[in-house]
Amino acid sequence: MFGGVPYYNRLIDRSATVRENIINLIASPGARLENVVAMYLNSEISKITNATLTTKMLETEIEQVKMANLPCYKYGFISRGGLDEKRADDMILIELRELYK
């Protein structure tokens, strides 16, 4: 759930469900790890230098999810530098600037 980070793992309440832990540690106002998701996303976004997401990049990401046998209803991708025009029914493609309108 938290990628094996020892500090995060120590905060997990083993008597609570995964859903309850996510709500208590991340999704509630004032939660101990409330800012972790935003920090992680900012870190990942900063690695991309205005790169356009290509169809090949999206296919590679989707293939990794499928290889891990993770069921996925929709795939969401956020791009700082734009997106290819190909959009499948099972994809949500968002340009970063759309989030800050």
PyMOL commands that set and color helices and strands:
alter all, ss='L'
color gray80, all
select helices_A, chain A and resi 6-11+18-27+36-46+55-67+96-100
alter helices_A, ss='H'
color red, helices_A
select strands_A, chain A and resi 75-79+91-95
alter strands_A, ss='S'
color yellow, strands_A
deselect
rebuild
show_as cartoon
